[in-house]
Amino acid sequence: MNNLITKNIIRFIFLVLFQVFILNNIQLFGHLNPYLYILFILLLPLETPRWLLLVLAFILGFSIDYLSNTIGLNIAASVFIAFLRPVIIRLISQKTELGSGVYIGIRDMGLKWFFLYTAILVLSHHLILFYLEIFRFTDFFVTLNRATLSFLFTMILIFISQYLFHSSKK
């Protein structure tokens, strides 16, 4: 248990710092910006109570907003996907998949499950984040394009991180 808490604290700190100091400075074509920090919410254990999930998402979003000087945008998007996460897990999972000791990731859940789970939550995050940022419908398709391209870039980074930092089943 202590190992799991330590691992998640380290993941939190690393993802926040990596997002703020490296990824926030990447703006390909003026629109493409990856948001890898949400991987923290995506990889939290299945047994995480809903209230704790929401509190951790708030703290994560607040950390990104504070260090990036964006007022509440990341908080709203992070808390939204933390609220949505248990529903998505229930919708795409079989009861037998959700046993004790199963961790969210390609290794334990499989590529198809992890892709669907990640795609739904990352796209939801990006749509909320970008539409709150622009806060008007006059640039609806420009914002949709920006969210979609950032979604694709973020998904690529998430899958690269899964294959780099998580060993295969033995």
PEUR-V76563 format. One record per helix or strand of 2 or more residues. SS is the DSSP state (H for helix, E for strand). FROM is the first residue (numbers start at 1). TO is the last residue. Records with the same first field share a line. If there is no record, write none. Layout:
SS->FROM-TO, FROM-TO
This chain:
H->2-21, 23-25, 36-42, 50-68, 73-92, 95-98, 106-109, 111-134, 140-165
